[in-house]
Amino acid sequence: MKIVIDARFLSVPGMGITSYIEGLTNGIIDSKEHLNDEYVFLVPSGFERQNKNIKFETSNIPVVTMKQHLMMPFYLQRLKPDVYHYPHFDLPFAYKTISVITIHDLKYIKFPELFYRRSKEKSFIMRAVMKNSIKRSKKVITVSESTKYDIVNILKVSPDKIEVIYESCDSYFRVLSTSRNNVNVLEKLGIKLPFTSLLEYIDLTRTYAAFWRHSSI
């Protein structure tokens, strides 16, 4: 089976989907379970990983653009995949071969105010694009039971079409030792155990408000 995985999001640093693609790409490259299948990764210029069992095709067609929808179907037609995995919700419009998409969350549909400008219009368009992509795809991968619940109940999709595949933890994260060096850092920052760490990139004010509203701390 020839499987084409669209890894063009590697050209967009700092996004959660970029981390997802990095983990997926590295995981398959390092795995020994793909020897019976042919894998082709669509990667941006500058991608340097090599593997004798995996082919890398350079594609600089920009993601999440109209240009992608116009050009990718012809590009994929040349590759002739049995399955095409697109790791986002906007599957190229004219692509008709068997495809699998990944939907990470429905935050912009559930919380359109996160768009700030023209939120209702953008949320409406995103809902329409997502439903169209789901309809045309063979399967939908999502990363949590929570997102599956949202897809089923908000977009009215059969749960049988959705597969929950949890994201693995990057090897960068590990249990810290209890060495004196770590204790010194906590003392220097005035942090007492236990503590909560929060990373956010949209709106910290609303995140904090929601946290304290629902927290029992």
FENQUIDA-V757590 format. One record per residue. N is the residue number from 1. RES is the residue in three letters. PHI is phi in whole degrees, 0 to 359 (none if undefined). Layout:
n->N res->RES phi->PHI
n->N res->RES phi->PHI
This chain:
n->1 res->MET phi->none
n->2 res->LYS phi->261
n->3 res->ILE phi->245
n->4 res->VAL phi->256
n->5 res->ILE phi->248
n->6 res->ASP phi->275
n->7 res->ALA phi->250
n->8 res->ARG phi->294
n->9 res->PHE phi->294
n->10 res->LEU phi->297
n->11 res->SER phi->278
n->12 res->VAL phi->244
n->13 res->PRO phi->289
n->14 res->GLY phi->87
n->15 res->MET phi->260
n->16 res->GLY phi->298
n->17 res->ILE phi->294
n->18 res->THR phi->295
n->19 res->SER phi->297
n->20 res->TYR phi->300
n->21 res->ILE phi->294
n->22 res->GLU phi->300
n->23 res->GLY phi->295
n->24 res->LEU phi->296
n->25 res->THR phi->297
n->26 res->ASN phi->295
n->27 res->GLY phi->297
n->28 res->ILE phi->289
n->29 res->ILE phi->300
n->30 res->ASP phi->277
n->31 res->SER phi->280
n->32 res->LYS phi->250
n->33 res->GLU phi->267
n->34 res->HIS phi->254
n->35 res->LEU phi->293
n->36 res->ASN phi->271
n->37 res->ASP phi->242
n->38 res->GLU phi->258
n->39 res->TYR phi->252
n->40 res->VAL phi->233
n->41 res->PHE phi->256
n->42 res->LEU phi->270
n->43 res->VAL phi->235
n->44 res->PRO phi->284
n->45 res->SER phi->302
n->46 res->GLY phi->98
n->47 res->PHE phi->288
n->48 res->GLU phi->245
n->49 res->ARG phi->292
n->50 res->GLN phi->230
n->51 res->ASN phi->202
n->52 res->LYS phi->291
n->53 res->ASN phi->261
n->54 res->ILE phi->232
n->55 res->LYS phi->259
n->56 res->PHE phi->244
n->57 res->GLU phi->251
n->58 res->THR phi->282
n->59 res->SER phi->219
n->60 res->ASN phi->253
n->61 res->ILE phi->294
n->62 res->PRO phi->294
n->63 res->VAL phi->282
n->64 res->VAL phi->52
n->65 res->THR phi->221
n->66 res->MET phi->294
n->67 res->LYS phi->301
n->68 res->GLN phi->300
n->69 res->HIS phi->293
n->70 res->LEU phi->278
n->71 res->MET phi->261
n->72 res->MET phi->298
n->73 res->PRO phi->303
n->74 res->PHE phi->290
n->75 res->TYR phi->297
n->76 res->LEU phi->288
n->77 res->GLN phi->301
n->78 res->ARG phi->291
n->79 res->LEU phi->280
n->80 res->LYS phi->54
n->81 res->PRO phi->283
n->82 res->ASP phi->281
n->83 res->VAL phi->220
n->84 res->TYR phi->242
n->85 res->HIS phi->257
n->86 res->TYR phi->250
n->87 res->PRO phi->273
n->88 res->HIS phi->215
n->89 res->PHE phi->267
n->90 res->ASP phi->255
n->91 res->LEU phi->304
n->92 res->PRO phi->313
n->93 res->PHE phi->305
n->94 res->ALA phi->270
n->95 res->TYR phi->279
n->96 res->LYS phi->239
n->97 res->THR phi->285
n->98 res->ILE phi->304
n->99 res->SER phi->222
n->100 res->VAL phi->233
n->101 res->ILE phi->242
n->102 res->THR phi->245
n->103 res->ILE phi->245
n->104 res->HIS phi->274
n->105 res->ASP phi->193
n->106 res->LEU phi->242
n->107 res->LYS phi->299
n->108 res->TYR phi->281
n->109 res->ILE phi->270
n->110 res->LYS phi->287
n->111 res->PHE phi->231
n->112 res->PRO phi->299
n->113 res->GLU phi->296
n->114 res->LEU phi->290
n->115 res->PHE phi->285
n->116 res->TYR phi->70
n->117 res->ARG phi->255
n->118 res->ARG phi->51
n->119 res->SER phi->297
n->120 res->LYS phi->293
n->121 res->GLU phi->294
n->122 res->LYS phi->293
n->123 res->SER phi->296
n->124 res->PHE phi->297
n->125 res->ILE phi->296
n->126 res->MET phi->297
n->127 res->ARG phi->299
n->128 res->ALA phi->295
n->129 res->VAL phi->296
n->130 res->MET phi->295
n->131 res->LYS phi->295
n->132 res->ASN phi->295
n->133 res->SER phi->295
n->134 res->ILE phi->296
n->135 res->LYS phi->299
n->136 res->ARG phi->273
n->137 res->SER phi->271
n->138 res->LYS phi->284
n->139 res->LYS phi->219
n->140 res->VAL phi->240
n->141 res->ILE phi->265
n->142 res->THR phi->225
n->143 res->VAL phi->258
n->144 res->SER phi->201
n->145 res->GLU phi->294
n->146 res->SER phi->297
n->147 res->THR phi->292
n->148 res->LYS phi->301
n->149 res->TYR phi->301
n->150 res->ASP phi->295
n->151 res->ILE phi->297
n->152 res->VAL phi->294
n->153 res->ASN phi->271
n->154 res->ILE phi->269
n->155 res->LEU phi->263
n->156 res->LYS phi->60
n->157 res->VAL phi->255
n->158 res->SER phi->297
n->159 res->PRO phi->298
n->160 res->ASP phi->291
n->161 res->LYS phi->273
n->162 res->ILE phi->250
n->163 res->GLU phi->244
n->164 res->VAL phi->271
n->165 res->ILE phi->236
n->166 res->TYR phi->291
n->167 res->GLU phi->281
n->168 res->SER phi->279
n->169 res->CYS phi->276
n->170 res->ASP phi->297
n->171 res->SER phi->297
n->172 res->TYR phi->297
n->173 res->PHE phi->271
n->174 res->ARG phi->203
n->175 res->VAL phi->288
n->176 res->LEU phi->286
n->177 res->SER phi->286
n->178 res->THR phi->262
n->179 res->SER phi->292
n->180 res->ARG phi->297
n->181 res->ASN phi->298
n->182 res->ASN phi->293
n->183 res->VAL phi->298
n->184 res->ASN phi->297
n->185 res->VAL phi->296
n->186 res->LEU phi->297
n->187 res->GLU phi->295
n->188 res->LYS phi->297
n->189 res->LEU phi->273
n->190 res->GLY phi->73
n->191 res->ILE phi->261
n->192 res->LYS phi->248
n->193 res->LEU phi->284
n->194 res->PRO phi->280
n->195 res->PHE phi->219
n->196 res->THR phi->248
n->197 res->SER phi->250
n->198 res->LEU phi->231
n->199 res->LEU phi->242
n->200 res->GLU phi->210
n->201 res->TYR phi->229
n->202 res->ILE phi->260
n->203 res->ASP phi->205
n->204 res->LEU phi->297
n->205 res->THR phi->301
n->206 res->ARG phi->290
n->207 res->THR phi->296
n->208 res->TYR phi->298
n->209 res->ALA phi->299
n->210 res->ALA phi->294
n->211 res->PHE phi->298
n->212 res->TRP phi->289
n->213 res->ARG phi->291
n->214 res->HIS phi->253
n->215 res->SER phi->269
n->216 res->SER phi->262
n->217 res->ILE phi->291
